[in-house]
């Protein structure tokens, strides 16, 4: 039986918007990811950008780290109206998706970015 694909994330595509999120300095760092956020103060779905620098490793490692972070972002219930940038750290490529999801949830809770249950 075929399963439905995971829901798509709304993406940040504009480099100026990503730069403004990074400049806002609302961030928390974990072992696998740095979470940066800015509140747009609207009710639109949250938008995401995933960044992996060359410090993460080869192109294969960077792409794997970005896939893991995108999967982790799907597993966290962020409140609407946020612009988020997820920065991969060196160990993100080798980490299990479930571990990164737990860490991202903790970082989002610390910044009060999760949706009310």
Short mmCIF file of the C-alpha atoms (twelve columns), coordinates in Angstrom:
data_MODEL
# 
_entry.id   MODEL 
# 
loop_
_atom_site.group_PDB 
_atom_site.id 
_atom_site.type_symbol 
_atom_site.label_atom_id 
_atom_site.label_alt_id 
_atom_site.label_comp_id 
_atom_site.label_asym_id 
_atom_site.label_seq_id 
_atom_site.Cartn_x 
_atom_site.Cartn_y 
_atom_site.Cartn_z 
_atom_site.pdbx_PDB_model_num 
ATOM 1   C CA . UNK A 1   0.000  0.000  0.000  1 
ATOM 2   C CA . UNK A 2   1.293  3.446  -0.878 1 
ATOM 3   C CA . UNK A 3   1.561  6.036  1.847  1 
ATOM 4   C CA . UNK A 4   0.922  9.729  1.415  1 
ATOM 5   C CA . UNK A 5   4.007  11.929 1.145  1 
ATOM 6   C CA . UNK A 6   4.814  14.137 4.118  1 
ATOM 7   C CA . UNK A 7   3.267  17.611 4.046  1 
ATOM 8   C CA . UNK A 8   5.264  20.231 2.207  1 
ATOM 9   C CA . UNK A 9   6.840  23.043 4.192  1 
ATOM 10  C CA . UNK A 10  6.335  26.638 3.146  1 
ATOM 11  C CA . UNK A 11  9.806  27.764 2.204  1 
ATOM 12  C CA . UNK A 12  11.672 31.018 2.614  1 
ATOM 13  C CA . UNK A 13  13.199 31.685 -0.788 1 
ATOM 14  C CA . UNK A 14  14.315 35.303 -0.543 1 
ATOM 15  C CA . UNK A 15  17.867 35.803 0.733  1 
ATOM 16  C CA . UNK A 16  16.907 39.189 2.208  1 
ATOM 17  C CA . UNK A 17  14.218 37.550 4.344  1 
ATOM 18  C CA . UNK A 18  16.646 34.863 5.503  1 
ATOM 19  C CA . UNK A 19  19.183 37.573 6.372  1 
ATOM 20  C CA . UNK A 20  16.563 39.466 8.397  1 
ATOM 21  C CA . UNK A 21  15.718 36.312 10.375 1 
ATOM 22  C CA . UNK A 22  19.403 35.757 11.110 1 
ATOM 23  C CA . UNK A 23  19.866 39.417 12.081 1 
ATOM 24  C CA . UNK A 24  16.967 39.283 14.561 1 
ATOM 25  C CA . UNK A 25  19.139 37.185 16.903 1 
ATOM 26  C CA . UNK A 26  16.204 35.220 18.316 1 
ATOM 27  C CA . UNK A 27  17.947 31.877 18.312 1 
ATOM 28  C CA . UNK A 28  18.787 28.758 20.273 1 
ATOM 29  C CA . UNK A 29  21.523 26.255 19.516 1 
ATOM 30  C CA . UNK A 30  21.505 22.527 20.048 1 
ATOM 31  C CA . UNK A 31  23.870 19.713 19.204 1 
ATOM 32  C CA . UNK A 32  22.505 19.232 15.669 1 
ATOM 33  C CA . UNK A 33  20.722 22.461 14.746 1 
ATOM 34  C CA . UNK A 34  20.613 26.190 15.404 1 
ATOM 35  C CA . UNK A 35  17.036 27.525 15.316 1 
ATOM 36  C CA . UNK A 36  16.578 31.183 14.334 1 
ATOM 37  C CA . UNK A 37  13.122 32.768 14.253 1 
ATOM 38  C CA . UNK A 38  11.243 35.985 13.698 1 
ATOM 39  C CA . UNK A 39  7.536  36.595 14.272 1 
ATOM 40  C CA . UNK A 40  5.700  38.060 11.268 1 
ATOM 41  C CA . UNK A 41  2.619  38.686 13.426 1 
ATOM 42  C CA . UNK A 42  0.127  37.216 10.985 1 
ATOM 43  C CA . UNK A 43  -1.893 34.011 10.723 1 
ATOM 44  C CA . UNK A 44  -0.182 32.605 7.639  1 
ATOM 45  C CA . UNK A 45  1.630  29.254 7.925  1 
ATOM 46  C CA . UNK A 46  5.184  29.361 9.211  1 
ATOM 47  C CA . UNK A 47  7.898  29.485 6.562  1 
ATOM 48  C CA . UNK A 48  11.232 27.657 6.737  1 
ATOM 49  C CA . UNK A 49  14.721 27.856 5.296  1 
ATOM 50  C CA . UNK A 50  17.351 25.177 5.874  1 
ATOM 51  C CA . UNK A 51  21.019 26.119 5.650  1 
ATOM 52  C CA . UNK A 52  24.082 23.860 5.694  1 
ATOM 53  C CA . UNK A 53  27.520 25.407 5.253  1 
ATOM 54  C CA . UNK A 54  30.639 23.643 4.040  1 
ATOM 55  C CA . UNK A 55  31.623 23.089 7.663  1 
ATOM 56  C CA . UNK A 56  28.965 20.366 7.762  1 
ATOM 57  C CA . UNK A 57  30.975 18.329 5.260  1 
ATOM 58  C CA . UNK A 58  30.838 17.236 1.650  1 
ATOM 59  C CA . UNK A 59  27.903 18.000 -0.622 1 
ATOM 60  C CA . UNK A 60  26.438 14.588 0.196  1 
ATOM 61  C CA . UNK A 61  26.649 15.296 3.944  1 
ATOM 62  C CA . UNK A 62  25.159 18.781 3.532  1 
ATOM 63  C CA . UNK A 63  22.227 17.442 1.518  1 
ATOM 64  C CA . UNK A 64  21.591 14.677 4.047  1 
ATOM 65  C CA . UNK A 65  21.715 17.189 6.912  1 
ATOM 66  C CA . UNK A 66  19.164 19.386 5.123  1 
ATOM 67  C CA . UNK A 67  16.864 16.398 4.525  1 
ATOM 68  C CA . UNK A 68  17.084 15.443 8.206  1 
ATOM 69  C CA . UNK A 69  16.298 19.018 9.305  1 
ATOM 70  C CA . UNK A 70  13.336 19.318 6.926  1 
ATOM 71  C CA . UNK A 71  11.954 16.033 8.255  1 
ATOM 72  C CA . UNK A 72  12.443 17.238 11.837 1 
ATOM 73  C CA . UNK A 73  10.637 20.509 11.064 1 
ATOM 74  C CA . UNK A 74  7.625  18.536 9.814  1 
ATOM 75  C CA . UNK A 75  7.490  16.772 13.176 1 
ATOM 76  C CA . UNK A 76  7.267  19.935 15.301 1 
ATOM 77  C CA . UNK A 77  4.017  21.917 15.613 1 
ATOM 78  C CA . UNK A 78  5.190  25.500 15.133 1 
ATOM 79  C CA . UNK A 79  2.662  28.258 15.650 1 
ATOM 80  C CA . UNK A 80  1.605  30.236 12.568 1 
ATOM 81  C CA . UNK A 81  3.174  33.517 11.540 1 
ATOM 82  C CA . UNK A 82  6.841  32.602 11.957 1 
ATOM 83  C CA . UNK A 83  9.823  32.789 9.661  1 
ATOM 84  C CA . UNK A 84  12.339 30.137 10.726 1 
ATOM 85  C CA . UNK A 85  15.876 29.364 9.631  1 
ATOM 86  C CA . UNK A 86  17.350 25.999 10.583 1 
ATOM 87  C CA . UNK A 87  21.143 25.935 10.460 1 
ATOM 88  C CA . UNK A 88  22.683 22.468 10.297 1 
ATOM 89  C CA . UNK A 89  25.578 21.693 12.590 1 
ATOM 90  C CA . UNK A 90  28.369 19.271 11.788 1 
ATOM 91  C CA . UNK A 91  26.763 16.192 13.420 1 
ATOM 92  C CA . UNK A 92  23.318 16.707 11.843 1 
ATOM 93  C CA . UNK A 93  24.092 14.548 8.793  1 
ATOM 94  C CA . UNK A 94  24.855 11.488 10.925 1 
ATOM 95  C CA . UNK A 95  21.984 11.974 13.386 1 
ATOM 96  C CA . UNK A 96  18.722 10.068 13.428 1 
ATOM 97  C CA . UNK A 97  15.714 12.097 12.349 1 
ATOM 98  C CA . UNK A 98  13.830 11.274 15.559 1 
ATOM 99  C CA . UNK A 99  16.663 12.616 17.721 1 
ATOM 100 C CA . UNK A 100 16.834 15.836 15.711 1 
ATOM 101 C CA . UNK A 101 13.037 16.190 15.925 1 
ATOM 102 C CA . UNK A 102 13.201 15.943 19.732 1 
ATOM 103 C CA . UNK A 103 15.987 18.512 19.893 1 
ATOM 104 C CA . UNK A 104 14.173 20.899 17.553 1 
ATOM 105 C CA . UNK A 105 11.022 20.578 19.662 1 
ATOM 106 C CA . UNK A 106 12.966 21.491 22.800 1 
ATOM 107 C CA . UNK A 107 14.583 24.487 21.096 1 
ATOM 108 C CA . UNK A 108 11.191 25.663 19.773 1 
ATOM 109 C CA . UNK A 109 9.653  25.338 23.241 1 
ATOM 110 C CA . UNK A 110 12.505 27.329 24.760 1 
ATOM 111 C CA . UNK A 111 11.762 30.150 22.324 1 
ATOM 112 C CA . UNK A 112 7.978  29.779 22.775 1 
ATOM 113 C CA . UNK A 113 7.435  28.949 19.107 1 
ATOM 114 C CA . UNK A 114 5.237  25.874 19.431 1 
ATOM 115 C CA . UNK A 115 1.521  25.865 18.825 1 
ATOM 116 C CA . UNK A 116 -0.824 25.551 21.792 1 
ATOM 117 C CA . UNK A 117 -2.047 21.977 22.129 1 
# 
